[in-house]
Amino acid sequence: MIKQNIPTHIAIIMDGNGRWAKEQGLKRTAGHEKGASVVRDITTHCGNIGVKYLTLYAFSTENWNRPKLEVEFLMRLLEKYLKSELDVYLKNDVRFETIGDISKFSKSLQKTIANVKEKTAHCKSLTQVLALNYGSRDEIIRAINKGIKDGITNFTEDSLNSYLDTSSIPDVDMLIRTSGEIRLSNYLLWQCAYSEMFFTQTYWPEFTPNELDDLISDFQKRERRFGGI
């Protein structure tokens, strides 16, 4: 991987925690715990190599359909992760943000999210964005409804973009999905219009900075024409 042409914004669908755990003879929860530790490694590495935005699909609008005990575990894990990572964010100059509708989360989790955002607001090396209770279709509908409430009757690309959760974030340069699945799963559909896409067989708990570097090397070889010649 060369240091020039590092993607500004990388988005990752972190898939395969449950299947990794099953193959290891472990409970699905163990896969989620291992996956959370990988988030730290990848985030830190992205900051070190010059990536400016890293958006991670942490909990989708459809994930509420999972077993109740697993959803409750994921909520506890998320709160525990954010509390434990605050010092790591600050040490590595990482700003924390979220996209998605977090109003459905517990008051305690919402408070933790707000606290970490506030404490890291001054950080500038990298912005880590967790997609929480996020679905791209839901995001677009919410954006349209906000615009209508403000009196907009004729949307343009710019006006709609200004109401999206990602209004202050550049479009995705590089999308990665782990675990061998080849689909977007309602993730950043608007923002990935011209992103370069990469699908790896590696389960998220086994994804490493070295593999990320290899994928970025492939990204650097691609010619991005954005519809031109």
Buried (B, 14 or more C-beta within 10 A) or exposed (E): BEEEBBBBBBBBBBBBBBBBBEEEEBBBBBBBBBBBEBBBEBBBBBBEBEBBBBBBBBBBBEBEEBEEEBBEBBBEBBBEBBEEBBEEBBEBEBBBBBBBBBEEBEEEBBEBBEBBBEBBEEBEBBBBBBBBBBBBEBBBEBBBEBBEEEEBEEBEEEEBBBBBBBEEBEBBBBBBBBBEEEEBBBBBBBBBEEBBBBBBEBBBBBBEBEBBEBBBEEBBEEEEEEEEE
